[in-house]
């Protein structure tokens, strides 16, 4: 995979994780701010064709899957 494609894939993945964490309210404002700062820094590095730098920043962003999932009652579980 070309490094530019890897940057795009990381960008999409991290952007989705950020959206999920915003929805789940699992990060405080300071944590979210730092993650977004790093995300913007990685995106800028990739845009400037500094792919190795951008990928290293993406990989260091301290975010993972959302721990809690909202409860959604299925139609079959309704009383």
Secondary structure, DSSP 8 states (H G I E B T S, - for coil): --HHHHHHHHHHHHHHHHHHHHHHT-S-HHHHHHHHHHHHHHHHHHHTT-HHHHHHHHHH----S-S-------GGG--
